[in-house]
Amino acid sequence: MLHHTIEGVEIHVIRGARPQHCLQDWQRQSLRKDLYSTTTPGTPVVPIGQTRNPQMQSLYLRITASGGAEGFYGPIDPETTWVINEMLKPAIIGQDAFSPTMIWDRLDRLDRHARHGHFKMGVSAIDNALWDLKGRVLGLPVWQLLGGSIQRAKIPAYVSTLGTPLDRETVQDFAKHLADEGFQGQKWFPAAGPWDGVAGLERNVDLIEWVRQAVGPYHDIMVDAFHSWDLAFATAWVRRVEHLRPTWLEEPVSQSQYPAFRELARRTSIPLTGGEHLYERAELKQYLDDGVMSVVQADPEWCGGITELTRIAALADTYGVPSIPHGHGLHSAIHLIASQSAAVCPKVEYLIQVMPERHNFELNPPTPVNGFFDLPDEPGFGIDLDESKIDSRFILKHGGI
């Protein structure tokens, strides 16, 4: 019987130059806080002509255990650092690193606020690092620990365009390019919300019309409203674009407004999706019971890690609903998908403007080729850092960033 006692939990802060190929004129999607914004709708985060900060930093979690065992996962979100250092680390020192599901349960019971938010994000980071540790000790990738098969040699991806400028020429050129690259669909992020009135609605309609013109009638087009619309605005939009056959509309309203989500599903033939802002199985169940969610998109770095994401996928499968994890946590999403049938987890999301920078400090970062990811074959998640890109690093021993 293998037993490795957890001895250390470290957050590594990695700093270096931002890659030069990263998008400068960054266009963000509509946000709920835009209700109070004083900027022009659709204004790029970085004004055109300026450059982003040439330096960047990423955070990685390292868990060490007896016998030289080690787990390594990241990048992790800055919001997790205080929770990990001050609350979770003391609770797992001395525990068996080979029992991630038991540690998950221990942490889930640790605090009355453990079900959501930054606490659950911290639990996710711990859980993923423990699965990596187990894989490294056994010499197996995480997907194989979870029961996957080498018969699923490639994982198809759809591409998310978050950050791409939304002028017509850029949208249509990029949309056609992505379709030609072999991705199984592409997702776009409208920049206007209800506070932008009729003019904003028209811009959001224009966006999908431009994409459809560029990619033709058969290519999948997804739209992510990032839970920033209301029922009236979403209803007006879906009625204008149903003939363009969007593959899905993601998070049209806040996931805390379930009655509005359910009512919109009644009003439209466009499939509705969501889940990255649902943080446990119990929250998801009402959407599945009522048949209003067509794809579950839980995030492996926010919902509780690989342990909980596996349970969420199993729950969704009992309703015949596929799971396509939110692409923020690419390493864990790929391994979870590779461990499941293509009927349960058909594809992965790839944020094409985000992931190259997010994984900048890694050797062999996950990168699709012709719209597919190769099946990972390194032990654990196979995350190793490229020392040539690192200018400085230190361990965050207390508190948070």
C-alpha positions as CSV (number, residue, x, y, z in Angstrom):
1,M,0.0,0.0,0.0
2,L,1.4,3.4,-1.1
3,H,1.3,6.2,1.5
4,H,2.8,9.6,1.1
5,T,2.3,12.1,4.0
6,I,1.9,15.7,2.9
7,E,4.8,17.7,4.2
8,G,4.7,21.1,2.3
9,V,2.4,23.4,0.4
10,E,4.1,26.1,-1.6
11,I,2.8,28.9,-3.9
12,H,5.5,29.7,-6.4
13,V,5.4,33.2,-7.9
14,I,7.0,33.2,-11.4
15,R,8.0,36.5,-13.1
16,G,9.3,37.3,-16.6
17,A,8.7,39.0,-19.9
18,R,5.3,39.0,-21.4
19,P,5.4,37.2,-24.8
20,Q,5.5,39.6,-27.7
21,H,2.9,37.8,-29.8
22,C,0.1,38.5,-27.2
23,L,-2.8,40.6,-28.4
24,Q,-2.4,44.3,-27.5
25,D,-5.7,45.9,-28.5
26,W,-7.6,43.6,-26.1
27,Q,-11.4,43.7,-26.5
28,R,-13.4,42.5,-23.5
29,Q,-16.9,41.1,-23.5
30,S,-19.9,42.7,-21.8
31,L,-19.7,42.6,-18.0
32,R,-22.4,43.1,-15.4
33,K,-20.4,46.0,-13.8
34,D,-20.7,47.9,-17.1
35,L,-24.0,49.2,-15.7
36,Y,-21.8,51.7,-13.9
37,S,-19.2,52.2,-16.6
38,T,-18.2,55.6,-17.8
39,T,-16.4,54.3,-20.9
40,T,-17.8,53.8,-24.4
41,P,-19.3,50.3,-24.9
42,G,-16.8,48.0,-26.6
43,T,-13.7,50.1,-25.7
44,P,-10.6,47.9,-25.7
45,V,-9.1,47.2,-22.3
46,V,-5.8,48.5,-23.6
47,P,-6.4,51.6,-25.8
48,I,-5.3,51.1,-29.4
49,G,-1.7,52.3,-29.9
50,Q,-0.6,51.5,-26.3
51,T,1.1,48.3,-25.2
52,R,0.4,46.1,-22.3
53,N,2.8,45.8,-19.3
54,P,5.9,44.1,-20.7
55,Q,6.3,42.1,-17.5
56,M,4.0,39.4,-16.2
57,Q,3.7,36.9,-13.4
58,S,2.1,33.5,-12.9
59,L,1.4,31.4,-9.8
60,Y,1.9,27.7,-9.4
61,L,1.1,25.4,-6.5
62,R,3.6,22.8,-5.3
63,I,2.7,20.1,-2.8
64,T,5.5,17.9,-1.4
65,A,5.1,14.6,0.5
66,S,7.2,11.9,2.1
67,G,9.4,9.8,-0.1
68,G,10.1,12.6,-2.4
69,A,6.6,12.8,-3.9
70,E,5.6,16.1,-5.5
71,G,2.6,17.6,-7.2
72,F,2.7,20.7,-9.3
73,Y,-0.2,22.6,-10.8
74,G,-1.0,25.9,-12.3
75,P,-1.3,28.6,-13.2
76,I,-3.6,29.2,-10.3
77,D,-5.7,32.3,-9.7
78,P,-4.4,35.1,-7.4
79,E,-7.6,35.0,-5.4
80,T,-6.7,31.5,-4.2
81,T,-3.4,32.4,-2.5
82,W,-4.6,33.6,0.9
83,V,-7.1,30.8,1.2
84,I,-4.4,28.2,0.4
85,N,-1.8,29.6,2.7
86,E,-3.9,30.5,5.7
87,M,-6.8,28.0,5.7
88,L,-6.1,25.0,3.5
89,K,-2.4,24.3,4.0
90,P,-2.8,23.7,7.8
91,A,-5.7,21.4,7.2
92,I,-3.8,19.0,4.8
93,I,-0.3,18.9,6.3
94,G,0.1,15.3,7.6
95,Q,-2.6,13.9,5.4
96,D,-2.2,11.1,2.9
97,A,-1.4,12.7,-0.4
98,F,-2.7,9.6,-2.2
99,S,-6.3,10.2,-1.1
100,P,-7.5,13.3,-3.0
101,T,-11.2,12.4,-2.7
102,M,-10.9,12.2,1.1
103,I,-8.9,15.4,1.3
104,W,-11.6,17.0,-0.9
105,D,-14.3,16.0,1.5
106,R,-12.2,17.2,4.5
107,L,-11.8,20.6,2.9
108,D,-15.4,20.8,1.9
109,R,-16.4,20.4,5.5
110,L,-13.7,22.8,6.8
111,D,-15.6,26.1,6.6
112,R,-19.2,27.1,6.2
113,H,-18.3,29.2,3.1
114,A,-16.6,26.2,1.4
115,R,-19.2,25.7,-1.3
116,H,-18.4,28.7,-3.4
117,G,-16.0,31.5,-4.4
118,H,-12.4,31.9,-3.5
119,F,-12.5,29.1,-1.0
120,K,-13.7,26.6,-3.6
121,M,-11.1,27.9,-6.0
122,G,-8.4,27.2,-3.4
123,V,-9.8,23.7,-2.9
124,S,-9.7,23.2,-6.7
125,A,-6.0,24.1,-6.8
126,I,-5.2,21.7,-4.0
127,D,-7.2,18.9,-5.6
128,N,-5.6,19.3,-9.0
129,A,-2.1,19.3,-7.5
130,L,-2.8,16.1,-5.5
131,W,-3.9,14.3,-8.7
132,D,-0.7,15.5,-10.3
133,L,1.3,14.1,-7.4
134,K,-0.4,10.7,-7.7
135,G,0.2,10.6,-11.4
136,R,3.9,11.5,-11.0
137,V,4.5,8.8,-8.4
138,L,2.7,6.2,-10.5
139,G,4.2,7.4,-13.8
140,L,0.8,7.8,-15.3
141,P,-1.1,10.8,-16.8
142,V,-4.1,11.9,-14.8
143,W,-6.5,10.9,-17.6
144,Q,-5.3,7.3,-17.2
145,L,-5.7,7.4,-13.5
146,L,-9.3,8.4,-14.1
147,G,-10.0,5.4,-16.5
148,G,-9.3,6.9,-19.9
149,S,-8.2,5.0,-22.9
150,I,-5.4,5.5,-25.5
151,Q,-8.1,4.9,-28.1
152,R,-9.1,8.5,-27.7
153,A,-5.8,9.7,-29.1
154,K,-6.9,13.2,-30.0
155,I,-9.2,15.7,-28.2
156,P,-11.2,18.0,-30.5
157,A,-11.3,21.6,-29.6
158,Y,-13.6,24.5,-30.3
159,V,-12.0,28.0,-30.2
160,S,-13.0,31.0,-28.0
161,T,-12.2,34.4,-29.4
162,L,-12.3,36.4,-26.2
163,G,-10.1,39.5,-26.6
164,T,-10.5,39.8,-30.3
165,P,-11.5,43.3,-31.6
166,L,-15.1,43.4,-32.8
167,D,-14.9,45.5,-35.9
168,R,-16.4,43.8,-39.0
169,E,-13.2,43.4,-40.9
170,T,-11.3,41.8,-38.0
171,V,-14.3,39.6,-37.0
172,Q,-14.8,38.2,-40.5
173,D,-11.1,37.7,-41.3
174,F,-10.5,35.9,-38.0
175,A,-13.6,33.8,-38.1
176,K,-12.8,32.5,-41.5
177,H,-9.2,31.8,-40.4
178,L,-10.4,29.8,-37.4
179,A,-12.8,27.8,-39.5
180,D,-10.0,27.0,-41.9
181,E,-7.8,25.9,-39.0
182,G,-10.0,22.9,-38.3
183,F,-11.6,23.9,-35.0
184,Q,-15.0,22.4,-34.2
185,G,-16.8,25.6,-33.9
186,Q,-15.9,29.1,-32.5
187,K,-17.3,31.2,-29.7
188,W,-17.7,35.0,-29.8
189,F,-18.3,37.5,-27.0
190,P,-20.6,40.4,-27.6
191,A,-19.5,43.7,-26.0
192,A,-23.0,45.3,-25.4
193,G,-25.5,44.8,-22.6
194,P,-29.0,46.0,-21.7
195,W,-27.6,49.4,-20.5
196,D,-26.5,50.0,-24.1
197,G,-30.1,50.0,-25.4
198,V,-31.2,49.4,-29.0
199,A,-27.9,50.4,-30.4
200,G,-26.1,47.8,-28.3
201,L,-28.6,45.2,-29.3
202,E,-27.9,45.9,-32.9
203,R,-24.1,45.6,-32.4
204,N,-24.6,42.2,-30.8
205,V,-26.9,41.1,-33.7
206,D,-24.3,42.4,-36.2
207,L,-21.6,40.3,-34.6
208,I,-23.2,37.0,-35.2
209,E,-24.4,38.0,-38.7
210,W,-20.8,38.9,-39.6
211,V,-19.5,35.6,-38.3
212,R,-22.1,33.5,-40.1
213,Q,-21.4,35.3,-43.4
214,A,-17.7,34.5,-42.9
215,V,-17.9,30.8,-42.0
216,G,-20.9,29.7,-44.1
217,P,-24.1,27.9,-43.1
218,Y,-22.6,24.7,-41.4
219,H,-19.9,25.9,-39.1
220,D,-20.8,25.9,-35.3
221,I,-21.1,29.4,-33.8
222,M,-21.4,29.8,-30.1
223,V,-22.1,33.1,-28.2
224,D,-21.1,33.9,-24.6
225,A,-23.0,36.7,-22.9
226,F,-21.0,36.2,-19.7
227,H,-24.2,36.4,-17.5
228,S,-24.5,40.2,-18.2
229,W,-27.8,40.4,-20.0
230,D,-31.3,40.4,-18.6
231,L,-34.4,38.5,-19.8
232,A,-35.8,41.2,-22.0
233,F,-32.5,42.0,-23.7
234,A,-31.7,38.2,-24.2
235,T,-35.2,37.6,-25.6
236,A,-34.8,40.4,-28.1
237,W,-31.5,39.1,-29.2
238,V,-32.5,35.5,-29.7
239,R,-35.5,36.4,-31.7
240,R,-33.3,38.4,-34.1
241,V,-30.7,35.7,-34.6
242,E,-32.6,32.4,-34.5
243,H,-32.5,32.1,-38.2
244,L,-28.7,32.1,-38.1
245,R,-28.7,28.9,-36.0
246,P,-26.3,29.6,-33.2
247,T,-25.0,26.4,-31.6
248,W,-25.6,27.8,-28.2
249,L,-26.1,30.9,-26.1
250,E,-24.0,30.8,-22.9
251,E,-24.9,32.3,-19.6
252,P,-27.4,34.9,-21.0
253,V,-28.3,35.9,-17.5
254,S,-26.7,35.6,-14.1
255,Q,-26.8,32.0,-12.9
256,S,-28.4,33.3,-9.7
257,Q,-31.4,34.3,-11.7
258,Y,-32.6,30.8,-12.5
259,P,-36.3,31.7,-13.3
260,A,-35.1,34.1,-16.0
261,F,-32.8,31.4,-17.5
262,R,-35.7,28.9,-17.5
263,E,-38.1,31.4,-19.1
264,L,-35.6,32.2,-21.8
265,A,-35.2,28.5,-22.6
266,R,-39.0,28.4,-23.1
267,R,-38.9,31.4,-25.4
268,T,-36.2,30.2,-27.8
269,S,-35.1,27.3,-29.9
270,I,-31.4,28.3,-29.4
271,P,-29.8,25.9,-26.8
272,L,-28.7,27.5,-23.6
273,T,-25.5,26.5,-21.7
274,G,-23.6,27.5,-18.6
275,G,-22.0,26.1,-15.5
276,E,-18.7,27.9,-15.0
277,H,-20.5,30.0,-12.3
278,L,-22.2,27.0,-10.8
279,Y,-19.9,25.6,-8.2
280,E,-21.4,22.3,-7.1
281,R,-23.7,19.5,-8.2
282,A,-26.6,20.7,-6.2
283,E,-26.7,24.0,-8.0
284,L,-26.6,22.3,-11.3
285,K,-29.4,19.8,-10.6
286,Q,-32.3,22.1,-11.1
287,Y,-31.1,23.1,-14.6
288,L,-30.9,19.4,-15.5
289,D,-34.2,18.5,-13.8
290,D,-36.0,21.1,-15.9
291,G,-34.2,20.3,-19.1
292,V,-33.0,23.9,-19.7
293,M,-29.2,23.4,-20.0
294,S,-27.9,21.8,-23.2
295,V,-24.2,21.7,-22.3
296,V,-22.6,21.8,-18.8
297,Q,-19.5,24.0,-18.6
298,A,-18.2,23.6,-15.1
299,D,-14.7,24.9,-14.5
300,P,-12.1,22.5,-13.0
301,E,-10.3,25.3,-11.3
302,W,-13.4,26.8,-9.7
303,C,-15.8,23.9,-9.0
304,G,-13.6,21.8,-6.8
305,G,-10.9,20.4,-9.1
306,I,-10.8,17.1,-11.0
307,T,-12.6,15.3,-8.2
308,E,-15.8,17.4,-8.4
309,L,-15.6,17.9,-12.1
310,T,-15.7,14.1,-12.6
311,R,-18.9,13.9,-10.4
312,I,-20.5,16.8,-12.3
313,A,-19.9,15.1,-15.7
314,A,-21.4,11.9,-14.3
315,L,-24.5,13.7,-13.1
316,A,-24.9,15.5,-16.4
317,D,-24.6,12.2,-18.3
318,T,-27.5,10.7,-16.4
319,Y,-29.6,13.4,-18.0
320,G,-28.1,12.9,-21.5
321,V,-26.3,16.3,-21.3
322,P,-22.7,16.5,-22.4
323,S,-20.0,18.3,-20.4
324,I,-17.5,20.6,-22.1
325,P,-15.5,22.2,-19.2
326,H,-14.9,25.9,-19.1
327,G,-11.5,26.5,-20.8
328,H,-9.9,28.6,-18.0
329,G,-8.3,25.4,-16.6
330,L,-6.9,23.9,-19.7
331,H,-4.7,21.2,-18.2
332,S,-7.3,19.7,-16.0
333,A,-10.0,20.1,-18.6
334,I,-8.0,18.1,-21.2
335,H,-7.3,15.3,-18.8
336,L,-10.9,15.1,-17.6
337,I,-12.2,15.0,-21.2
338,A,-9.6,12.4,-22.2
339,S,-10.8,10.1,-19.3
340,Q,-14.4,10.1,-20.6
341,S,-16.4,8.8,-23.5
342,A,-16.8,11.3,-26.3
343,A,-20.5,11.1,-25.6
344,V,-19.9,12.4,-22.1
345,C,-17.2,15.0,-22.8
346,P,-17.1,15.6,-26.6
347,K,-14.5,18.4,-26.9
348,V,-12.4,21.1,-25.1
349,E,-12.6,24.9,-25.1
350,Y,-9.4,26.7,-26.3
351,L,-9.2,30.5,-25.6
352,I,-6.9,31.3,-28.5
353,Q,-6.0,34.9,-27.3
354,V,-5.6,33.9,-23.6
355,M,-3.9,30.5,-23.3
356,P,-0.5,31.3,-25.0
357,E,0.1,34.0,-22.4
358,R,-1.5,32.1,-19.5
359,H,0.9,29.2,-20.1
360,N,3.9,31.3,-21.2
361,F,6.3,30.0,-18.5
362,E,5.7,26.3,-19.3
363,L,7.7,23.8,-21.4
364,N,5.4,22.3,-24.0
365,P,2.3,24.2,-23.1
366,P,-1.0,22.7,-24.3
367,T,-1.4,23.8,-27.9
368,P,-3.9,22.5,-30.5
369,V,-2.8,21.4,-34.0
370,N,-5.4,21.5,-36.8
371,G,-8.1,21.9,-34.1
372,F,-7.1,18.9,-31.9
373,F,-5.0,18.3,-28.8
374,D,-2.8,15.2,-28.7
375,L,-3.5,12.9,-25.8
376,P,-1.0,13.9,-23.0
377,D,1.5,11.2,-22.1
378,E,3.6,12.8,-19.3
379,P,3.0,11.7,-15.7
380,G,0.4,13.7,-13.8
381,F,-0.6,16.8,-15.8
382,G,2.9,17.0,-17.2
383,I,3.5,20.6,-16.2
384,D,7.1,21.7,-16.2
385,L,8.5,25.3,-16.3
386,D,10.8,26.8,-19.0
387,E,13.6,28.3,-16.9
388,S,14.8,30.3,-19.9
389,K,11.6,32.5,-19.7
390,I,11.8,33.1,-15.9
391,D,13.5,36.3,-14.7
392,S,12.7,35.8,-11.0
393,R,10.7,33.5,-8.6
394,F,9.9,33.3,-5.0
395,I,7.7,31.3,-2.6
396,L,4.7,33.1,-1.2
397,K,4.9,31.8,2.4
398,H,2.1,33.7,4.1
399,G,-1.1,35.5,3.1
400,G,-1.9,36.3,-0.5
401,I,-0.9,38.3,-3.6
